[in-house]
């Protein structure tokens, strides 16, 4: 269910906000948040067994119920984003068009990166933790300014390098522990 809310601000301007409620029986929302949907307020029914939302000072973040899969960041990231330590999988389009995100901190424990960082044009480098086992073949496609992918693993231990990065394998730096 979608609804629009009005909020009067001090200066007389009315702010329109889109509120999306994810009901208790919803078990698939893909690709609802795949294409640059930002500044939407999410409400997840307490009885929904599939999704949870975290509301931060910047906006909402959508996860699966136990917060092991990041589904989408529902606001425009400015600067650095710290991924929650509970996340094991970054879902498809989770950071689609986050063109103002300059860096991301990925926690140890993360195991999979899906087609997630496409069109993240302010992202210049990323460090992949040693726990990552799988990266989508197009994880970094159209992230035009990505110049370094640091991987805390032995060379070629994750197949598919450079995972869609426009500058190719020359930007991948394998760092074995």
Buried (B, 14 or more C-beta within 10 A) or exposed (E): EEEEEEEEEEEEEEEEEEEBBBEEEBEEBEEBBBEEBBEBBBBBEEEBEBBBBEEEEBBBBBBBEEBBBBBBBBBBBEEEBEBBEEBBBBBBBBBBBBBEBBBBEBBEBBBBBBBBBBBBBBBBBBBBBBBBEEBBEBBBBBBBBBBBBBBBBEEEEBEEBBBBBBBEEEBBBBEEE
